[in-house]
Amino acid sequence: MHLSDPLQQAIAQFNSGQYYACHDTLEVLWLEATEPDRTFYQGLLQIAVACYHASRSNSRGAILLLGEGTRRLQQCDPAHYGLDLKALIAAAMTLQAQLHAQAPPSIVLHIDRLN
């Protein structure tokens, strides 16, 4: 499946830690999407905002959005758009566990393509 330019931009923003900009880019896609893309975009968007909250020491907001985002992405094909959603979900769940344990978050989430 081909990645649109805005989705490629959102992935680049996410992977470089520009979570708020990623949110803005994904929001446009999400608002215009139909299922199953709508759920996919909303899940990515929520994880991006969760990472933004975690980077600003808002653990509560990050925990809630990581849960919502992973729940939505788990409804998607794990290779939606050729992306490795399994790895993203696993990393998001690890970050959520770190935040629950009140450990310093190590945000190592990346959106990667499958080989």
C-alpha positions in Angstrom: 0.0 0.0 0.0 1.3 3.5 -0.9 1.9 6.0 1.8 0.5 9.4 1.1 2.8 12.4 1.4 1.0 13.6 4.6 1.3 10.2 6.2 5.0 10.1 5.3 5.4 13.5 6.8 3.6 12.5 10.0 5.8 9.4 10.3 8.9 11.5 9.9 7.7 14.0 12.5 6.9 11.2 14.9 10.2 9.5 14.4 12.1 12.7 15.0 10.2 13.5 18.2 8.0 16.3 16.7 4.9 14.9 18.4 2.8 18.0 18.4 3.4 18.6 14.7 2.7 14.9 14.0 -0.6 15.4 15.8 -1.5 18.3 13.5 -0.6 16.4 10.4 -2.5 13.3 11.4 -5.6 15.2 12.6 -6.2 16.4 9.0 -5.9 12.8 7.7 -8.1 11.5 10.5 -10.9 14.0 10.0 -11.2 13.2 6.3 -10.8 9.4 6.6 -13.2 6.6 6.5 -12.8 3.2 8.2 -10.5 1.4 8.6 -8.1 4.3 8.1 -10.0 6.5 10.5 -9.3 4.2 13.4 -5.7 3.8 12.3 -5.1 7.6 12.1 -6.8 8.2 15.4 -4.6 5.5 17.1 -1.4 7.0 15.7 -2.6 10.5 16.7 -3.3 9.4 20.2 0.1 7.8 20.6 1.8 10.9 19.2 0.0 13.1 21.7 0.8 10.6 24.5 4.5 10.9 23.6 4.1 14.7 23.7 2.6 14.5 27.2 5.3 12.1 28.4 8.0 14.4 27.1 6.4 17.2 29.2 6.1 15.2 32.4 2.3 14.7 32.1 2.3 11.0 32.9 -1.4 10.8 33.6 -2.3 12.2 30.1 0.3 10.0 28.5 -0.9 6.8 30.2 -4.5 7.5 29.2 -3.7 8.3 25.5 -1.3 5.4 25.2 -4.1 3.1 26.3 -6.6 4.6 23.9 -4.1 4.6 21.0 -2.9 1.1 21.4 -6.5 -0.1 21.7 -7.4 1.5 18.4 -4.2 0.2 16.6 -4.9 -3.3 17.9 -8.2 -3.2 15.8 -6.1 -2.6 12.7 -4.3 -4.9 10.4 -0.8 -5.2 12.1 0.7 -4.4 8.7 -1.6 -1.5 7.8 0.0 0.6 5.1 3.0 -1.8 5.3 3.9 -0.4 8.8 5.0 -2.5 11.7 2.1 -1.7 14.1 3.0 -4.7 16.3 6.3 -3.1 17.2 4.8 0.3 17.7 2.0 -1.2 20.0 4.6 -3.1 22.0 6.8 0.0 22.5 3.7 2.0 23.5 2.8 -0.6 26.0 6.3 -0.6 27.4 6.3 3.2 27.7 2.9 3.0 29.4 4.3 0.5 31.9 7.3 2.8 32.6 4.9 5.6 33.3 2.7 3.5 35.6 5.8 2.5 37.6 6.7 6.2 37.8 10.0 5.4 36.1 11.6 8.0 34.0 10.1 7.5 30.5 12.4 6.6 27.8 10.5 7.4 24.7 11.9 5.1 22.0 8.8 4.8 19.9 9.2 4.7 16.1 6.9 4.0 13.3 8.8 1.6 11.0 8.0 0.0 7.7 7.9 -3.8 7.4 10.6 -5.3 5.2 
